Amino acid sequence: MKKKAAADFRYNTGAAKIPWAAVGEPIASEDVLEMVRFLLPPSKDKKVKYSQQLKKVAGEIKRLGACSSPAGKLSLGNQVQELEAKAARMLKAKHTLFLTNATAGFEIGFQFAGLQPGDEVIAPAITFIATIAYPLSIGAKVVIADVNPRTLNMDPKDVKKKLTRKTKAIIPVHIGGYPADLDPIMRLARKHNITVIEDAAHAYGAMYKGRMVGTLGHFGAFSFHEVKNINALGEGGLLVTNTPHGKDFAKARFLGVNMAKQIPNWLYDVTALKGRRGWFAPGNHSATEIQALNLLLQSKRLKNIIAKRKKAAQYLTSRFRKVEGIITPPADTAKTRSTHHLYLLQVDPAKAGGDIQKLKKKLDMKGVVNIPHFAPLYKFSIMQQLGYNTKAIAKTCPVAEEAFNHRFTHLPLYDFKQAELKYLADAVISSVKEMQSGK
Ligand SMILES: Cc1ncc(COP(=O)(O)O)c(C=O)c1O
């Protein structure tokens, strides 16, 4: 039997003499060559060889163009469906939705949660602003929870303290790919009827107590932005849920368009969607076929990518563990596993002879530059501009304050050569030793 097209797989008019796809302009074969050039630019030392090879490729693409027909479907087609099906199997999730980015996933989760202006959302101090972008945009109140000093993930005890009758959602973050402690958060959520949206931007493939991260909350969103372990040609997101809302997912991605139902003399109906507190109007977060294809290809390598990163993390930990004053991140166990997106490096300033700011300056001098890490959300101007008393908030997050100012940074874990990794470990260790000897 022919598979029924999902409700938002648009313009799927099937075989026809003049198919609907004809209304769009096709991608030309010359465009493909430019895309190849963009994705595979010349290496610095091989420019001449590169232009010779590119000429050959240009000829081949031209010949290929002469006997091919242009891709008919560029948005929300078979690649997106296949990606969503494969992700659902990997995560053991009932419903999956490929989107423009993780931020869009949070937005949809909050919309189903029925978040209204004035409601409260609890988010951890240490994360990226995307975690709270939607609540801020609609005038919900963001309540910042302090973090666990070892993982820098949301501290469930502080969440409990900051819970009020107005709390409608909690958004834990699996920072750097290491799972947040979700059991106590889910217990609180069940008791108080609160929606949990996991910010799993760093955590595609992570596991918490034997379950895939992103599927423990009511919703979970992953990011495939270019800096993540795998990406969807630069941008992409995946929203997952096991709640009954999942049946309306496809409509939440694309403006509530319902291809399964028609108004008279028209192709489809448009519907509002039902959140926990009434109807809402969804936005447009559609992603493209080529992004889904790229992510499908990268997904095949995900296991190896995580394994390689884990090995690099284990190497760093084995070197750092021997040094007084360096605090290493928690290791994986059989059932709780990180994606090793980032390596969380912390120092104990009293034992390391100085704090992380001093260490970062020393690393910079050794050529280990541009180390990114996450500032507590309340440090950004937007919070004050929107009327938050950021000084008072900082006082309620002493662990995040101390960690940010004095204790932590993230080291990258991408595809290092062993010599680079060794250099990185040596640089950290020798810098700490210098600090300890008063230099
Ligand atoms: C912790 C965290 N949450 C959310 C996001 C947002 O992801 P996206 O760019 O896919 O919206 C990021 C992106 O870097 C992130 O680091």
The ligand as an SDF file (V2000), in Angstrom:
LIG
                    3D

 16 16  0  0  0  0  0  0  0  0999 V2000
   22.7150   25.1650   25.5800 C   0  0  0  0  0  0  0  0  0  0  0  0
   22.1330   25.5500   24.2580 C   0  0  0  0  0  0  0  0  0  0  0  0
   20.7960   25.6050   24.1300 N   0  0  0  0  0  0  0  0  0  0  0  0
   20.2210   25.9320   22.9590 C   0  0  0  0  0  0  0  0  0  0  0  0
   20.9570   26.2230   21.8550 C   0  0  0  0  0  0  0  0  0  0  0  0
   20.2470   26.6580   20.6030 C   0  0  0  0  0  0  0  0  0  0  0  0
   20.3890   25.7730   19.5550 O   0  0  0  0  0  0  0  0  0  0  0  0
   19.9680   26.2640   18.0850 P   0  0  0  0  0  0  0  0  0  0  0  0
   21.0560   27.1640   17.6070 O   0  0  0  0  0  0  0  0  0  0  0  0
   19.8710   25.0010   17.2950 O   0  0  0  0  0  0  0  0  0  0  0  0
   18.6780   26.9480   18.2170 O   0  0  0  0  0  0  0  0  0  0  0  0
   22.3510   26.1830   21.9210 C   0  0  0  0  0  0  0  0  0  0  0  0
   23.1420   26.4830   20.7330 C   0  0  0  0  0  0  0  0  0  0  0  0
   24.3110   26.6130   20.6830 O   0  0  0  0  0  0  0  0  0  0  0  0
   22.9570   25.8530   23.1610 C   0  0  0  0  0  0  0  0  0  0  0  0
   24.2950   25.8520   23.2890 O   0  0  0  0  0  0  0  0  0  0  0  0
  1  2  1  0
  2  3  1  0
  2 15  2  0
  3  4  2  0
  4  5  1  0
  5  6  1  0
  5 12  2  0
  6  7  1  0
  7  8  1  0
  8  9  2  0
  8 10  1  0
  8 11  1  0
 12 13  1  0
 12 15  1  0
 13 14  2  0
 15 16  1  0
M  END
$$$$
